[in-house]
Amino acid sequence: MLRSLRARLLASFVALAIVVLVAVGGALFVVLRGLHADATTASLDALAGSVIPQVRQAIGSGDLRGAILDVRDTLAAEGYDVMIVGADGRLRPIAGLPVGDPILSTDLAAGATQPGRVVLDGKPYLYVAAGVRRVAAAAPKALAFLTPDRSAAEALGDLGRAIPAVVLVTLLISTPLAWLLARTVTRPLRRLAAAAAALPAGGRASSPAVGQAPLPLDGPTEVRDLTGTFNAMADELDETRRREAELLANLRHDLRTPLTVISGFATALRDGTASGEAAASAARAIEEEAGRLERLVDELGDIERLRDAGAAATGLRPERLDALAVIGATVERFVDRAERDGVTLVADAPPAGFDPAFTADPLAVERMLGNLVENALAATPSGGTVRIEQRTTTIGPRPAIEIDIVDDGPGFPPGQAERAFERFWRAEASRAGGGTGLGLAIVRELARAHGGEAEAGNVRPHGARVRVVLPRGGPPGER
């Protein structure tokens, strides 16, 4: 079995060429055999035209047998034979040949001819029967001029002389075509294989054997489609690696600060540097940083569970909720903190005709709104305002409810609003606060688990808007 694609393509061309040659050779054999048979028949017809007048004269003189024997001896030297066709249409030998099957079913007019093929003694013969004038009962019905049928051998001889030239021309034409076709397929596939082999080592661009990235789209349509799919996969892999490196860097940063605090205060407690009130303060700092680490680990676990398991496995328990009541409860939770930070936290009045009813998991909605408000309060300077808005909208064909958290902070850096939902992504320090960098990522995953979405953007002249859209009918599978 041929293993390489190039060898298989070349073998396919060879097989196709052989099939075509056999088919064309078979057709040519039939045509050539017919042409040779027609040529032989024509020569027999001409021969009959020259001999029949002599036979007619012999019939008139009564020496028919002698005349036929004289003709037979003359024609035998040229490879022809003569037989009599009796009244029953059967061949009658003069000498040497056996009685043959009937070749004439009707009377043949004097001077008329009839060609055909007959088998005598197991050998094929071509013949032309020529009618003679019947003047006596013993007179023959016709004379048959015969010669062995060599049309098949002559056709094969012609093919034997022509086929080598045809094969040579076919090879001269098909071999370059097959090589070019194989090259157009195998070259991009080899390049694709080299690029795929380089991916585990660090991506396309890291391998000098691959060349520039993305891979050029050439070759047949299927190969171009495959290359395009590979380019998209490689881009996604490069982006995933970039985000992974960024995530690890942020994770190291988030872990280093609490670990440094914990290590420093633990050392102070151990060597007695911190005592009395300082020891209590150190213990509180250790407790707070440990709590922060615990929240970080919990939120990482929440994100992985939400992203990998989907809504059905996250334990969502949808209930009929009132948006105004949920928003009011959120304001009540954070109003004290807002006052301490000097920030005004308000819930705008709903628009006219607003229907507050929707279906969702109450704990998940509470967590989403809590994360959004906490993020907005951390980004809003003293004297600023955080507003909660609500309105009716749609998500696809489904009716939905929209809740927006709008703050007076610095907003997101230009072009970076969508990145706010990436794990551990950090905006500028004035907006980053002291959180884990996972709050908005959890908001988006919870919203998508409900069949909704979370979006972010800036408002003028300054500030940010983070929006949660939830279908009124609840998570997928609840309708």
N, C-alpha and C positions, 0 to 999 in steps of 0.2 A: 504494500500500500504506500503510495506517494505521500509524504508528510508535508512538504512545503506547498503553499498556495501557487507559487510560480510553476512548480513542476506539474501540479494538477491542471493548471490552465493550459500549459503546453501539451500535456497529454490529451486534454479535451480537444484542442485544436487538431492534433494528430488523428484522434479517433473520428472527429467530424470530417476531416479530409478523407480518411479511408472510407467512411460511409458514403460521402458524396462521390468519390471515385467509383465505388462499387455500383451505386445507383446509376451514375452516368454511364459507366461501362456496360451495365446491363441493358440500358436503353439503347446505347450505340450498337451493342451486339445484335439486338433485335432489328434495328434499322439496317445495319450493314448486311446481316444475313438475308434480309428481304431484298436488298439491292443486288447482292450477288445472285440470289435465286432468280430475280427478274432478268439479270443479264444473261444467265445460263438459259433461261426460258426463251429469251429473245433470239439467242443463237440457235436454239433448237427449232424455233419457228422459221427462222431464215433457212435452216437446213431442210426443213420439211418443204418449204416453198420451192427449193431447187430440185428435190428428189421426186415429189409427187408426179410431175409431168412424165418422168421416165416410167413410173409405175403404171400410169394410165396407158401409155403406149404398150407396155408389156401385157396389160390386161387384154388389150385389143388383139395382140398377136398370139395370145394363149400361153406365153412363157412367163407367167407371173412369178413363180417360185425362183426361176433362174435369175430374173431381174432383181428380185429382192435379195437373193444371196449375193449377187454382184454388188449391190448397194451396201449390203451389210459388211462385206469384206472391206470395201473402200472406207466406210465410216468407222470400222473397228480400229483402224490404224490411228484415227483421230480421237479415240476414246468414246465413241458413240456406239449405240446399238439400236437395232430395229426389231420390233415385234408386230405381229398381226393382231388386230382387234377383231374378234369374231363377231358373229351375228348377235351373240348374247352379251356383247360388251366386254368380254373377258380377254385378257392378254393371252395370245397364243405364241409360244416361242417357235422361232425357226430352228434354233439349236442353241444349246448351252444354258438357257434361262428357263426356270420352271414356269408353270402356268400361274398367272397372277390373278388378283381379285378383279372384279369388273371395274372398268374405269369410265365407261360410257353407259349412260342410262337411256339415252335417246339417240336417234339417228343423227349422224353428223353429215351435213351437206358436203357435196364434193368441193374440195378446195378450202373448206372451213377448217379451223384448227381449234384445239382445246388443250390448254396447259394443265398440269397438275403434278402431284407428288404421289409415289407409290412405293411400297416396301416389297422387295423381292429377295427371297432367301435371307431375310433378316437385315438387309441393307437398304437404305433410302435411295430412291432415284427420282430425278426430275424428268418429266416427259412432256412431249407435245404430240397429241393425236391429230392426224390430218385425214379428213374424209376423202375416200376414193369413189369413183363412179361404179355402181353395182351393175354389171352386165350379165352376170351368171350367178347361179346359186353358190358356186364355190368361191366367188370373189370375196375378198375381205371387206368388212365394214369400214375399217380405217387402218392406217399404219401408225404405230407409236414409235417416235424417235426418243431414245432414252440416254441419259448419262448419269453416273453416280452423283448424288447430292453432296457437293463439297462446300456448300454455302456457309455452314457452321464453322468448318475449319478455316475457310478463307476469311470469315469475319473475325475469328480469334486471331488469325495472323495479322490482320489490319490493326486490331486492338493491341497486340503484342508489340507492334512497331510504334504505335501512337502513345501507349500508356507511359512508357519511360519519360517521354518528353512532357506529357501532362503532369506526371509526378514531379519532375524537376521544376516546372513552372509553378506548380502548386506550392512546393517547398520554398521557392524563392520569394513568393508573394506572402504565403501564410506565416512563415517563420518570423519575419520582422514584425508582421501585424500581431502575432501571438506574443512576441517579446515586448512590444510597446504596450499592449493591453495588460500583460502581467505587471509591467513596470508601473503603469498608472494605478494599479490596485495595490501592489505589494509595497511600493515606495512610501505612500502615506501610512500604510499599516505598520511598516517597520518604524517609521518616525513616531507613530502613535504608541507602539510597543516600548520604544526607548523612553518616551515621555512618561508612560505609565510606570515603567521600572524606576524612574527617577523620583516619582512622587513620594514614596516612603522615606527617601533620603532628605527630603526638604522642599519638594516642589519642582515645577518645571524650570523656573528661572535659575535654579541652583546647578543644573546639569549642563555643562558646555556641549555635550553630545546632542542635546535636544535643539538648541538654537533659540531663536526668539520665541516669546510667548505672546499671545496664544498661537497654537499651531495653525498654519495656513490651511484654508479649506479648499483642497483640490482633490482630484480623483473622481470616481463615479458618485452619483447622488447618495447612495447608501453609505459610502466611505465619508463623504462630506458631512452627512447627518451624524455619523458616529464621531467624527472629529469635533463637530460642534457640541455634541453632548459631552465629550471628554473635556473640551475647553470650559464649558459651564461647570462641570464637576470639579475641575482643577481650580477654577476661580473660587468656587464655594469652599474648597478645602483650604486654599490660601487664606481666605477671609476667616474661616474657622480657626486656623492656626494663629492668625493675627489676634483674633479676639481671645483665644486661649492664652496667648502670651500676655495680653493686656489684663485679662482676668487674674492670672497668676500674680502679675505685678501688683495689681490693686489688692489682691488677697494678702500678699506679703505685707503691703502697707497697712492694711486694716488689722492684721494680726500683730504687727510689730509694736504699734502704739500701746495697746492694752497689755501686751506681754512685757514691754519695757516698764510700764507703770507697776504692774504686779511684781516684777522682779525687783524693782527699786525699793518699793515699800516692804516687800518680804525681807530683803536684805537689811533694811533699817530696823525692822522688828527683831530680826535674829541677832544682830550685833548690839541691840539696845540703844541705837541712835534715836529711835522714836519711842517715846515713853509718855505715859499720862494721856493728855488730850491728843498729842501728836500720834500716839499709837492708835487711838480710836479713829482719828482721821485717816491714818494709813489703812486700817482695816476696812473703813467705808470705801476708800478708793479701790482697794483690792476687790471688794464685793461688787462695786459698780462695773469695773472693767471685766470681771469674770462674768457678770450678767450680760455685758455687751458681747463677749465672746459666745456666750450661750445663745443669744438672739441671732448672732451671725450664723452659727451652725444650724439653728432651727430654720432660718429663712432660706439658707442654701438647700436644705432638705425639702422645704415646701416647694421651691421652684422646680427642683428635679422631679418631684412627685407630680406636680401639676403638668409639667411639660411632657413627661414620658407616659403617664398613665391616662390622661384625658379625663373628661368630665365624669364618666361613669365610675371611674375608680378613685376619684378624689373624695368621695364621701359627701358630695353636695346633697343637701336636703332642702329642696325648693319649697317655699311657702308663699302664700299670697301676702304681699307687703304693700305698705302705703309709703310712697316716696317722701311725702312731706313729713311723715312721722320719723322716717329713718334719718332724713337730713336734720330734723330738729334734735334728735338724740345725739347726732354727731356734733352739732354746735354746742350742746350742753356738755358733752365730754371735754371739749377743748377750750371752752370759753375762759376758764380760769387761767390756763396756760397763756392764752392770747393776751389776757389782761396783764399778766406778769411781764410779757414781752413787749407790751405797749402796742399791740396790734389789735385792730378791730376785726372781729369775726362775725359775719352776718350771712343770713340766708335770704336771698332776694325773693320777693313775692312771685308766685307762679303766674304765667301768662293766663289770660282769660280762656276758659274752657279746658284747662289742663286736667287730664285724668291721672291721678297719682297712683293708680293700682298697677302692680306688675308682680311677676313671679320670679323669685330668686332665693338663694340660700341666705338667710339673714346674717349669719356669722361672716360669710364671704363678703357680703355687701358692707357690713360694718368694718371689716378689715380694709377693703378697698378705700372707702371714704376716710377711714382713720389714717391710712398711709398717705393719701393725697393731702389731707388737711395738715398733717404733721410736716410733710415736705414743704407745703406752702408757707406755714408759720416759720419754719427754719430759714426760708429764703427771703421773708418779708422783713424789712427794717422797722424799727420802732416808729410808730406814727402811721404805718401803712395799713392796708385793709386786705382781708381775704374774704372773697365772696363765694357763695355756693349758689349756682343757678340750676334750674331744671326746666326741661321743655320736652315736648313730644316730637319724635322723629321716626325714622325707619332704618332698618338694617337689611338691605336687600329688599325683598317683598314683604318683610315682616314688620309690623308696628313695634316700635321700641321707645324706651325712655332714655333721655340724655341728661347726665349730671355733670356740670362743669365746675371746677375749682379754679378761681382766678385770683392771682396775687399781685402785689405791687413790688415784687422783687426785681432783680436785674434781668430776669428772663433767661432763656437759653442762648448760648453762643450761636451766631449765625450758621445755619445749616446743620445744627447739632440736635435739634429738637427730637428727632426720631431716635437718636442714640440714648435718650433719657431712659428708655425701657431696657437697655442692655444691662446685664449684671455687672455690678461694681463700676459702672461708668460714673465718672466724676465731671461735673461742670466746674466753673471757676469757684474759688473758695467761698465767695459770698453767697453762692446758691447751694453748695454741697452740704453745708451744715456738718453735723457730727454723726450722721446715720451710717448705715452699713452699705449703702449703695444698691440695695436690693428691693427697696420699697416699691418703686415704680415697676420693676420687673415682675414682682408678685401681683401688682394690680393688673397688668396686661394678661398674665396667665390666668388669673381668676376670671377676668372678663371674657377671655376666649373659651374658658371652660363652660361659661354660661351661653356660648354662641354669640357673644358680643365682641367688642373691641375697645381699645384704649388708644387715645391720640394725644399729642402734645404740640404746642405752638406758642408763639409770642403774641402779645397784645401791645398796642400803641397807647401812650408813648413809651411805656416800659412795663414789664411784668410778664407773666406766663399764664397760659391756660392749659389745664390738663382735663381731658374729657373722657368720660366712661359712658359707653352706649350698651344698654342691656335690652334684649328682646323682652317684650311684655309677657310672652308665653312661657318663658323659662328656658332652661338649658335644653339642648337637643335631646330628644327622647321623652321629654315631659309633655309634649303636646298631644 
